[in-house]
Amino acid sequence: MNTIWQTLTLNNIQSLQWRQGSLFWRLLAFLRQWRQGSWLLQWHQEIGAVLLTAVFALAPFVPNSLTGLLAMACGGFWLLLTLSDDLRPHRFSPIYLLVFLFWGVTIIATALSPVKMAAASGLVKMTLYVFVFVLAERVVRSPRLRSWLIAVYLHAAIVVSIYGVRQKFFGAEALATWVDPNSTTADEVRVYSYLGNPNLLAAYILPAILFSICALVVWQRWGAKLLAGTMLLVHCACMYWTGCRGAWIGLVLAIFVMAMMTLYLLLPRLPRFWQIWAFPLTIGTIVGAVALGILFVAPLRNRALSVFSGHDDSSNSFRLNVWAGVQDMIQRRPILGIGPGNVAFNKIYPLFQRPNYTALSAYSIYLETLVETGVVGFASLMWLLALIFQQTWVQFHKLRQLKSQDVWWLVGAIASILGMLIHGFVDTVWYRPEINTLWWLTVAIVASYYRQTTAADTAVSP
């Protein structure tokens, strides 16, 4: 069983074994020689950090095409670094392999798509997101640059949230039918800030809430802690005023996981009484806080209870009818789907849609994956997610033993991943550049700890 588990988690694979036997790698010796003599590439991590800073600082405010160009630059720079790497022993996270497996399945799904040109545009978009991941993973291996990129995102997010809060007090014109006109919350303002959609805004600031909590611990100066606390309050207010039920549920479960991980970190230092009662008391506190909010805050109660309204709520009814059509699409092409991207979806979905229920996506990242890449792509995605959580646990346990402060960014990253996955059950904002780049940043953060904890093990081993 242990051998099978080691195989499934890809713990015994090293890139050096492939490199040493690769003719292609030997032909690139001139690139490695050039890099060794290059003064500029001595600062390759800092240059990569500049490119990624541009991505995360500008994504909410600029057209998607500019974000795509920045992602392309990230990919080009990563390729240059990878091809000019030396042959020193190199251990990379197994997450890398499964990201490329999922990407490879997407390529095959595109090649076999009934709408190949439309699917090709989706493949290009996914490739750009993978470029962000691979460069981010290299850059955030440095704890200093990891903290820098998270801070960049938090500062961009606070600008977005402040504008969202401003819309609450000064009014915001609804750009779509985001609220059931027959519900008690029909007159409530749902803010959307610079992102043009309240659900998209909620998905964007969800990781900001979680990383702000971590920043309260990691940032040492009192001024920085005050800034982190201010960010947390503003993000929470903005999240509430988005009225996004999926993001609310994702946030509550993410905070629950973060609380459990924090207690596990602190458990050895707690008195005997708290070692026994800390977990049940924390669980009770979180459940009680949510229950009190639903009982005594009318807008929150109305939005929360609308989840159970079925077809009586227009948003629920819309999703249920879209999902019915999407299920028919999956049954028609179950193995490798129709190919990636919203363009391919928009060409095929009208053949299966219910009358008067047009849609731009499947409104669930899991159904969308099944539609685009079939059960093969869905299985590879589930394998990737399982490995992300497995690697998080392994690295979290090692950092706990080392009593490293770096553990908090890992906690924030995995909580953000979980929150986005929960929200993704009922929405596909995951596929928008502002959110997808954040998703790959959090995955890169998890993957980057693989080298850090491995190096720490080597350092302390006899």
C-alpha positions as CSV (number, residue, x, y, z in Angstrom):
1,M,0.0,0.0,0.0
2,N,2.8,2.4,0.8
3,T,4.4,1.8,-2.6
4,I,1.0,2.5,-4.3
5,W,0.6,5.7,-2.3
6,Q,4.1,6.8,-3.1
7,T,3.3,6.2,-6.8
8,L,0.0,8.1,-6.7
9,T,1.6,11.1,-5.0
10,L,4.6,11.0,-7.4
11,N,7.1,11.5,-4.5
12,N,10.0,9.5,-6.2
13,I,10.3,11.4,-9.4
14,Q,13.2,13.8,-10.1
15,S,13.7,15.8,-13.2
16,L,17.5,15.3,-13.2
17,Q,17.0,11.6,-14.2
18,W,15.3,12.7,-17.4
19,R,17.6,15.6,-18.1
20,Q,20.8,13.6,-17.9
21,G,19.5,11.2,-20.6
22,S,18.0,13.8,-22.9
23,L,19.7,14.6,-26.2
24,F,17.6,17.8,-26.4
25,W,19.0,19.0,-23.1
26,R,22.6,18.4,-24.2
27,L,22.0,20.5,-27.3
28,L,21.0,23.4,-25.1
29,A,24.4,23.5,-23.4
30,F,25.2,26.9,-25.1
31,L,22.2,28.4,-23.3
32,R,23.5,27.3,-19.9
33,Q,26.9,28.8,-20.7
34,W,25.3,32.1,-21.8
35,R,23.3,32.2,-18.6
36,Q,26.4,31.7,-16.4
37,G,28.0,34.7,-18.0
38,S,24.8,36.9,-17.9
39,W,24.8,39.6,-15.3
40,L,21.1,40.4,-15.7
41,L,20.0,36.8,-15.2
42,Q,21.7,36.7,-11.8
43,W,18.6,38.5,-10.8
44,H,16.2,36.1,-12.5
45,Q,13.9,35.7,-9.4
46,E,13.6,39.4,-9.0
47,I,12.8,39.9,-12.7
48,G,10.2,37.2,-12.5
49,A,8.7,38.9,-9.4
50,V,8.4,42.2,-11.5
51,L,6.5,40.4,-14.2
52,L,4.2,38.7,-11.7
53,T,3.8,42.0,-9.8
54,A,2.4,43.6,-13.0
55,V,-0.1,40.7,-13.4
56,F,-1.5,40.8,-9.8
57,A,-1.3,44.6,-9.5
58,L,-3.1,45.3,-12.8
59,A,-5.5,42.4,-13.3
60,P,-8.6,43.9,-11.7
61,F,-8.2,47.3,-13.5
62,V,-7.1,46.5,-17.1
63,P,-8.6,44.7,-20.1
64,N,-8.1,40.9,-20.1
65,S,-6.0,41.2,-23.3
66,L,-3.3,43.1,-21.3
67,T,-3.4,40.5,-18.6
68,G,-2.9,37.9,-21.3
69,L,0.1,39.7,-22.7
70,L,1.7,39.8,-19.2
71,A,1.0,36.1,-18.8
72,M,2.7,35.4,-22.1
73,A,5.7,37.4,-21.0
74,C,5.8,35.3,-17.8
75,G,5.7,32.1,-19.9
76,G,8.5,33.3,-22.2
77,F,10.7,34.2,-19.2
78,W,10.0,30.9,-17.5
79,L,10.9,29.0,-20.7
80,L,14.2,30.9,-20.9
81,L,15.1,30.1,-17.3
82,T,14.1,26.4,-17.6
83,L,16.0,25.8,-20.8
84,S,19.1,27.4,-19.4
85,D,19.0,25.7,-16.0
86,D,22.2,23.8,-14.9
87,L,22.2,20.1,-14.1
88,R,22.5,20.3,-10.4
89,P,20.1,17.9,-8.6
90,H,16.6,19.4,-8.8
91,R,13.6,18.3,-6.8
92,F,10.3,19.8,-8.0
93,S,6.9,19.4,-6.6
94,P,4.8,16.5,-8.0
95,I,2.1,19.2,-8.4
96,Y,4.0,20.3,-11.5
97,L,3.5,16.9,-13.2
98,L,-0.3,16.9,-12.6
99,V,-0.7,20.5,-13.8
100,F,1.0,19.5,-17.1
101,L,-1.1,16.3,-17.2
102,F,-4.3,18.3,-17.0
103,W,-2.9,20.7,-19.6
104,G,-2.0,17.8,-21.8
105,V,-5.6,16.3,-21.5
106,T,-6.9,19.8,-22.5
107,I,-4.7,19.7,-25.6
108,I,-6.1,16.3,-26.6
109,A,-9.6,17.5,-25.9
110,T,-9.0,20.5,-28.2
111,A,-7.6,18.3,-31.0
112,L,-10.7,16.1,-30.9
113,S,-13.2,18.9,-30.3
114,P,-16.2,19.2,-32.7
115,V,-15.4,23.0,-32.7
116,K,-11.6,23.0,-32.9
117,M,-11.0,26.7,-33.6
118,A,-13.3,27.7,-30.8
119,A,-11.6,25.3,-28.4
120,A,-8.2,26.5,-29.5
121,S,-8.9,29.9,-28.1
122,G,-9.8,28.3,-24.8
123,L,-6.5,26.3,-24.9
124,V,-4.5,29.5,-25.4
125,K,-6.2,31.0,-22.4
126,M,-5.4,28.0,-20.2
127,T,-1.8,27.9,-21.4
128,L,-1.4,31.5,-20.4
129,Y,-2.7,30.7,-16.9
130,V,-0.3,27.8,-16.7
131,F,2.5,30.2,-17.6
132,V,1.6,32.3,-14.5
133,F,1.7,29.1,-12.4
134,V,5.1,27.9,-13.5
135,L,6.8,31.3,-13.1
136,A,5.1,32.0,-9.8
137,E,6.3,28.6,-8.4
138,R,9.9,29.5,-9.3
139,V,9.6,33.0,-7.8
140,V,7.8,32.2,-4.5
141,R,10.4,29.6,-3.6
142,S,12.0,32.7,-2.1
143,P,10.2,33.5,1.2
144,R,10.9,37.1,0.7
145,L,9.4,37.3,-2.8
146,R,6.5,35.1,-1.7
147,S,5.6,37.6,1.0
148,W,6.1,40.4,-1.6
149,L,3.6,39.0,-4.1
150,I,1.0,38.3,-1.5
151,A,1.4,41.9,-0.3
152,V,1.0,43.1,-3.9
153,Y,-2.2,41.2,-4.2
154,L,-3.5,42.5,-0.8
155,H,-2.8,46.1,-1.8
156,A,-4.5,45.7,-5.2
157,A,-7.5,44.0,-3.5
158,I,-7.9,46.8,-0.9
159,V,-8.3,49.3,-3.7
160,V,-10.9,47.1,-5.3
161,S,-12.7,46.6,-1.9
162,I,-12.7,50.3,-1.0
163,Y,-14.4,51.1,-4.3
164,G,-16.9,48.4,-3.6
165,V,-17.7,49.8,-0.2
166,R,-18.1,53.2,-1.8
167,Q,-20.7,51.8,-4.2
168,K,-22.7,50.6,-1.2
169,F,-23.0,54.1,0.3
170,F,-23.2,56.1,-3.0
171,G,-25.1,53.6,-5.1
172,A,-24.2,51.2,-7.9
173,E,-26.2,50.6,-11.0
174,A,-27.1,47.0,-11.5
175,L,-25.5,45.8,-14.8
176,A,-27.4,42.5,-14.8
177,T,-30.3,40.7,-13.1
178,W,-28.3,39.7,-10.0
179,V,-31.2,39.8,-7.6
180,D,-34.6,38.0,-7.8
181,P,-37.1,40.9,-8.3
182,N,-39.7,39.1,-6.3
183,S,-37.4,38.5,-3.2
184,T,-37.2,40.6,-0.1
185,T,-33.7,41.6,-1.1
186,A,-34.6,43.0,-4.5
187,D,-33.8,46.5,-3.3
188,E,-30.4,45.6,-1.8
189,V,-27.4,47.1,-3.5
190,R,-25.0,44.4,-4.7
191,V,-21.6,45.9,-5.2
192,Y,-19.2,44.9,-8.0
193,S,-16.4,47.5,-7.9
194,Y,-14.0,47.4,-10.9
195,L,-14.9,43.9,-11.8
196,G,-18.4,44.5,-13.1
197,N,-20.0,41.6,-11.4
198,P,-20.7,41.0,-7.6
199,N,-20.0,37.2,-7.8
200,L,-16.7,37.9,-9.6
201,L,-15.8,40.6,-7.0
202,A,-16.6,38.1,-4.1
203,A,-14.4,35.5,-5.6
204,Y,-11.6,38.0,-6.0
205,I,-11.6,39.3,-2.4
206,L,-12.2,35.9,-0.8
207,P,-8.4,35.0,-0.7
208,A,-7.7,38.6,0.4
209,I,-9.7,38.0,3.6
210,L,-7.8,34.9,4.3
211,F,-4.4,36.3,3.5
212,S,-5.2,39.4,5.6
213,I,-5.8,37.1,8.6
214,C,-2.4,35.5,8.0
215,A,-0.8,38.9,7.5
216,L,-1.9,39.9,11.0
217,V,0.4,37.2,12.3
218,V,3.2,37.3,9.8
219,W,3.7,41.1,9.6
220,Q,5.8,42.1,12.6
221,R,5.5,45.9,12.8
222,W,2.5,47.4,14.5
223,G,1.8,49.7,11.6
224,A,1.8,46.7,9.3
225,K,-0.5,44.8,11.6
226,L,-2.9,47.8,11.7
227,L,-2.9,47.8,7.9
228,A,-3.7,44.1,7.8
229,G,-6.5,44.6,10.3
230,T,-7.9,47.5,8.2
231,M,-7.7,45.3,5.1
232,L,-9.5,42.5,6.8
233,L,-12.4,44.8,7.9
234,V,-12.8,46.4,4.5
235,H,-12.7,43.1,2.6
236,C,-15.2,41.5,5.0
237,A,-17.6,44.5,4.5
238,C,-17.2,44.4,0.7
239,M,-17.7,40.6,0.7
240,Y,-20.9,41.0,2.7
241,W,-22.3,43.6,0.3
242,T,-21.6,41.5,-2.8
243,G,-24.5,39.3,-1.6
244,C,-22.7,36.3,-3.2
245,R,-24.0,33.2,-1.4
246,G,-21.5,30.8,-2.9
247,A,-18.6,32.9,-1.8
248,W,-20.1,33.3,1.7
249,I,-20.2,29.6,2.1
250,G,-16.7,29.1,0.7
251,L,-15.4,31.8,3.1
252,V,-17.0,30.2,6.2
253,L,-15.6,26.8,5.3
254,A,-12.2,28.3,4.5
255,I,-12.1,30.1,7.9
256,F,-13.1,26.9,9.6
257,V,-10.2,25.0,8.0
258,M,-7.8,27.9,8.8
259,A,-9.0,27.8,12.5
260,M,-8.4,24.0,12.6
261,M,-4.9,24.3,11.2
262,T,-4.1,27.2,13.6
263,L,-5.2,25.1,16.6
264,Y,-3.1,22.2,15.4
265,L,-0.1,24.5,15.2
266,L,-0.7,25.9,18.7
267,L,-1.8,22.7,20.4
268,P,1.6,21.6,21.9
269,R,1.9,25.1,23.6
270,L,-1.6,25.1,25.1
271,P,-2.4,24.0,28.7
272,R,-4.0,20.6,29.1
273,F,-7.5,21.9,29.4
274,W,-7.3,23.8,26.1
275,Q,-5.7,20.8,24.4
276,I,-8.9,18.9,25.1
277,W,-11.5,21.6,24.6
278,A,-9.9,24.0,22.0
279,F,-11.3,22.1,19.0
280,P,-14.9,21.7,20.1
281,L,-15.1,25.2,21.5
282,T,-13.7,26.7,18.2
283,I,-16.2,24.6,16.1
284,G,-19.0,25.7,18.4
285,T,-18.0,29.4,18.2
286,I,-17.9,29.4,14.4
287,V,-21.2,27.6,14.1
288,G,-22.7,29.9,16.7
289,A,-21.5,33.0,14.9
290,V,-22.9,31.9,11.6
291,A,-26.2,31.0,13.2
292,L,-26.5,34.3,15.1
293,G,-25.7,36.2,11.8
294,I,-28.5,34.3,10.0
295,L,-31.0,34.8,12.8
296,F,-30.4,38.5,13.5
297,V,-29.2,40.1,10.2
298,A,-32.2,40.2,7.9
299,P,-30.4,40.6,4.5
300,L,-28.0,37.8,5.4
301,R,-30.9,35.6,6.5
302,N,-32.8,36.2,3.4
303,R,-29.9,35.5,1.1
304,A,-28.9,32.4,3.0
305,L,-32.4,30.9,3.1
306,S,-32.8,31.6,-0.6
307,V,-30.3,28.8,-1.2
308,F,-33.1,26.3,-0.2
309,S,-35.8,28.0,-2.3
310,G,-35.3,25.8,-5.4
311,H,-37.1,27.2,-8.5
312,D,-38.8,29.9,-6.4
313,D,-35.6,31.9,-6.6
314,S,-34.7,33.1,-10.1
315,S,-31.0,32.6,-9.6
316,N,-31.5,29.0,-8.4
317,S,-34.0,28.3,-11.2
318,F,-31.6,29.6,-13.8
319,R,-28.7,27.4,-12.6
320,L,-30.9,24.3,-12.3
321,N,-32.1,24.7,-15.9
322,V,-28.6,25.4,-17.2
323,W,-27.3,22.4,-15.3
324,A,-29.9,20.2,-16.9
325,G,-28.8,21.2,-20.4
326,V,-25.1,20.8,-19.4
327,Q,-25.8,17.2,-18.2
328,D,-27.1,16.4,-21.7
329,M,-23.9,17.9,-23.2
330,I,-21.8,15.7,-20.9
331,Q,-23.7,12.6,-21.8
332,R,-23.2,13.3,-25.6
333,R,-19.4,13.6,-25.3
334,P,-18.4,12.0,-21.9
335,I,-14.8,11.0,-22.5
336,L,-12.9,14.1,-23.6
337,G,-15.7,16.7,-23.9
338,I,-16.1,19.5,-26.4
339,G,-12.8,21.3,-25.8
340,P,-11.9,24.1,-23.4
341,G,-13.2,27.7,-23.2
342,N,-16.4,29.7,-23.3
343,V,-16.3,30.1,-27.0
344,A,-16.6,26.4,-27.5
345,F,-19.3,26.2,-24.9
346,N,-21.3,29.0,-26.6
347,K,-21.2,27.1,-29.9
348,I,-22.4,23.8,-28.4
349,Y,-24.7,24.7,-25.5
350,P,-27.5,26.2,-27.6
351,L,-28.1,22.7,-29.0
352,F,-29.0,21.5,-25.5
353,Q,-30.3,24.5,-23.7
354,R,-33.7,24.7,-22.1
355,P,-36.0,27.3,-23.7
356,N,-35.1,30.9,-22.6
357,Y,-32.1,29.8,-20.5
358,T,-29.1,31.0,-22.4
359,A,-25.8,30.8,-20.6
360,L,-22.1,31.7,-21.1
361,S,-20.9,28.7,-19.0
362,A,-22.0,25.7,-16.9
363,Y,-22.1,27.7,-13.7
364,S,-20.1,25.1,-11.9
365,I,-16.4,24.5,-12.4
366,Y,-16.8,20.8,-11.9
367,L,-19.6,20.5,-14.6
368,E,-17.5,22.9,-16.8
369,T,-14.5,20.6,-16.5
370,L,-16.7,17.6,-17.5
371,V,-18.1,19.5,-20.4
372,E,-14.7,20.7,-21.7
373,T,-12.4,17.7,-21.1
374,G,-14.8,14.9,-20.1
375,V,-14.2,12.3,-17.4
376,V,-10.5,12.1,-18.4
377,G,-9.9,15.7,-17.7
378,F,-12.1,15.6,-14.6
379,A,-10.2,12.7,-13.2
380,S,-6.9,14.5,-13.8
381,L,-8.2,17.6,-12.1
382,M,-9.4,15.6,-9.1
383,W,-5.9,13.9,-8.9
384,L,-4.3,17.3,-9.0
385,L,-6.6,18.6,-6.2
386,A,-5.9,15.5,-4.1
387,L,-2.2,16.0,-4.5
388,I,-2.4,19.6,-3.6
389,F,-4.1,18.7,-0.3
390,Q,-1.7,15.8,0.4
391,Q,1.3,18.0,-0.3
392,T,-0.1,20.7,2.0
393,W,-0.5,18.3,4.8
394,V,3.0,17.0,4.5
395,Q,4.6,20.4,4.2
396,F,2.4,21.8,7.0
397,H,3.5,19.1,9.3
398,K,7.2,19.6,8.6
399,L,6.9,23.4,9.1
400,R,5.1,22.8,12.3
401,Q,8.0,20.7,13.5
402,L,10.4,23.5,12.4
403,K,8.3,26.2,14.1
404,S,8.6,28.3,11.0
405,Q,6.6,31.5,10.5
406,D,6.4,30.6,6.8
407,V,3.7,28.2,7.6
408,W,1.1,31.0,7.7
409,W,1.2,31.7,4.0
410,L,0.7,28.0,3.4
411,V,-2.3,28.1,5.6
412,G,-3.7,31.1,3.8
413,A,-3.0,29.5,0.4
414,I,-4.8,26.2,1.1
415,A,-7.7,28.0,2.8
416,S,-8.0,30.2,-0.3
417,I,-7.9,27.1,-2.6
418,L,-10.7,25.5,-0.6
419,G,-12.8,28.6,-0.5
420,M,-12.5,29.0,-4.3
421,L,-13.4,25.3,-4.8
422,I,-16.5,25.6,-2.7
423,H,-17.6,28.7,-4.5
424,G,-16.9,26.9,-7.7
425,F,-19.7,24.4,-7.1
426,V,-22.2,27.0,-8.1
427,D,-20.3,29.5,-10.3
428,T,-17.6,29.6,-13.0
429,V,-15.9,33.0,-12.1
430,W,-12.9,30.7,-11.6
431,Y,-12.2,31.0,-15.3
432,R,-11.9,34.8,-15.4
433,P,-8.3,36.1,-15.5
434,E,-8.7,38.1,-12.2
435,I,-9.6,34.9,-10.4
436,N,-7.7,32.2,-12.3
437,T,-4.4,34.0,-11.9
438,L,-5.1,34.0,-8.1
439,W,-5.9,30.4,-8.2
440,W,-2.6,29.5,-9.8
441,L,-0.7,31.8,-7.4
442,T,-2.2,29.8,-4.4
443,V,-1.3,26.5,-6.1
444,A,2.2,27.8,-6.8
445,I,2.6,28.8,-3.1
446,V,1.7,25.3,-2.0
447,A,4.0,23.7,-4.6
448,S,6.9,26.1,-3.7
449,Y,7.1,24.7,-0.1
450,Y,8.1,21.3,-1.5
451,R,11.7,22.5,-2.1
452,Q,11.8,24.5,1.1
453,T,10.8,21.6,3.4
454,T,13.0,19.2,1.4
455,A,16.0,21.5,1.9
456,A,15.2,21.7,5.6
457,D,15.1,17.9,5.9
458,T,18.4,17.7,4.2
459,A,19.9,20.3,6.5
460,V,18.9,18.5,9.7
461,S,19.5,14.9,8.6
462,P,22.7,13.2,9.9
